[in-house]
């Protein structure tokens, strides 16, 4: 059965969607708080939380997984500064706060940030 196998397509093909999520993840690590559409924030959340989980394990394979997603420079920031903040936390590293709708096209906006 195919329950819960539907992901948001975000109006993009697979490679474009993957590149978009990677770019959003890099922006989140770099700025620690970004404003985007609600759908993009909800798709970014599992990826961002997985990065923190990998950094908490402190394994070489986890470090390589982080580097493959967001690059070496941002991976070092996740491993050295962001990851250690959540040593005692067992999940829920991000917060999505809904904002109003965008004036130009009416799409719902949201802020995603580290807790």
GIGI-V64730 format. One line per field, one symbol per residue. ss: DSSP state (H for helix, E for strand, C for the rest). phi: phi as a letter, one per 20 degrees, with the letter a starting at -180 (. if undefined). burial: + if it has 16 or more other C-alpha atoms within 10 Angstrom, else -. A space follows every 50 residues. Layout:
ss->???
phi->???
burial->???
This chain:
ss->CCCCCCCCCCCCCHHHHHHHHHHHHHHHHHHCEEEEEHHHHHHHHHHHHH HHHHHHHCCHHHHHHHHHHHCHHHHHHHHHHHHHHCCCCCCCCEEEEEEE ECCCCCCEEEEEEEC
phi->.dfldedfelmcfgffffffffffffffffemacdbffffffffgfffff fffffffldfffffffffednffffffffedfgffdgeedqmedcddfdf efffcmffdbddbff
burial->----------------+--+++-+++-++---++++++-++++++-++++ ++++++-----++-+++-++---+++-++--++--+------++++-+-- --------++++++-
